[in-house]
Amino acid sequence: METKEYRPPVRRKKRRKPRRKRRPGLLSRIRQMMSLYNLVILAIIIAGVYFIGGRLHRVWEIREDMTQTLQQEQLLRDENTRLKAQYDKLNDPDEISREAREQFGLAKPDEIPYKP
């Protein structure tokens, strides 16, 4: 019988798990994502928000001014109504004679003036 030579078992290299790549930091991820296209889109969005915000602010100012104008108009209408009533009242001859008696102490020819 022939003896076979002893051969130690062949050691196979262990398969290493592939190394996980380190996740890049936040800044490097942002830089990768921010291509020229994304920057243009971002600039358009920022400009749109700026212009629309400005317009909305202007509309808000105009609305506030309109409210004040309407309040002032109502006050002027009330004053105008009051002045028209006073004008009509002062055009009445009886009212004119009453005012003349009260303010200036005047009397009709057959009356005796009295001042308290």
C-alpha positions in Angstrom: 0.0 0.0 0.0 1.1 3.2 -0.8 1.1 5.9 1.7 -0.1 9.2 0.7 1.7 12.1 1.9 0.0 14.2 4.4 -1.1 17.5 3.0 -2.4 20.1 5.4 -5.8 21.4 4.3 -5.6 24.4 2.1 -6.6 27.5 3.9 -8.9 29.6 1.9 -8.9 33.3 2.5 -12.0 34.4 4.2 -14.2 36.5 2.2 -14.3 39.9 3.6 -17.5 41.7 3.6 -17.2 44.7 1.4 -16.5 47.8 3.5 -19.4 50.1 3.8 -18.6 53.4 2.4 -18.8 56.1 5.0 -21.7 58.3 4.5 -20.6 61.7 3.4 -21.2 64.6 5.7 -24.1 67.0 5.4 -22.1 69.6 3.5 -20.7 67.3 1.0 -24.2 65.8 0.4 -25.6 69.3 -0.1 -22.8 70.1 -2.6 -23.5 67.0 -4.5 -27.2 67.7 -4.7 -26.8 71.3 -5.5 -26.1 71.1 -9.2 -26.5 74.1 -11.4 -30.0 73.1 -12.1 -31.0 73.0 -8.5 -29.3 76.3 -7.8 -31.3 77.9 -10.7 -34.6 76.4 -9.4 -33.8 77.6 -5.8 -33.0 81.1 -7.1 -36.3 81.3 -9.0 -38.2 80.2 -5.9 -36.4 82.7 -3.7 -37.1 85.5 -6.2 -40.7 84.5 -6.5 -41.2 84.5 -2.8 -39.6 87.9 -2.6 -41.7 89.5 -5.3 -45.0 87.9 -4.2 -44.3 88.8 -0.6 -43.7 92.4 -1.7 -46.9 92.5 -3.6 -48.9 91.0 -0.8 -47.5 93.6 1.6 -48.5 96.3 -0.8 -52.0 94.9 -1.1 -52.2 94.8 2.7 -51.2 98.5 2.9 -53.8 99.4 0.2 -56.5 97.5 2.1 -55.6 99.3 5.3 -55.6 102.7 3.6 -59.0 101.9 2.0 -60.4 101.0 5.4 -59.2 104.3 6.8 -60.6 106.2 3.8 -64.0 104.6 4.2 -64.1 105.5 7.9 -63.2 109.1 7.0 -65.8 109.1 4.3 -68.5 108.0 6.8 -67.5 110.7 9.2 -67.7 113.3 6.5 -71.1 112.1 5.4 -72.4 112.3 9.0 -71.0 115.8 9.3 -72.5 116.8 6.0 -75.9 115.5 7.1 -75.6 117.5 10.3 -74.6 120.7 8.5 -77.5 120.3 6.0 -79.9 120.0 8.9 -78.4 123.0 10.6 -78.6 125.0 7.3 -82.3 124.1 6.9 -83.0 125.0 10.5 -81.3 128.4 10.2 -83.2 129.3 7.0 -86.5 129.1 8.9 -87.6 132.7 9.8 -88.8 131.7 13.3 -85.4 130.2 14.1 -83.6 133.3 12.9 -85.7 135.5 15.2 -85.1 133.1 18.1 -81.3 133.1 17.5 -81.3 136.9 17.3 -83.1 137.2 20.7 -80.8 134.7 22.4 -77.5 135.9 21.0 -78.0 139.6 20.7 -80.8 140.4 23.1 -83.1 141.7 20.4 -86.8 142.0 20.9 -89.9 142.5 18.7 -91.4 146.0 18.7 -94.1 145.2 21.3 -91.8 143.0 23.6 -89.8 144.0 26.6 -86.2 142.5 26.5 -85.2 140.4 29.5 -81.7 139.2 30.3 -81.3 136.7 33.1 
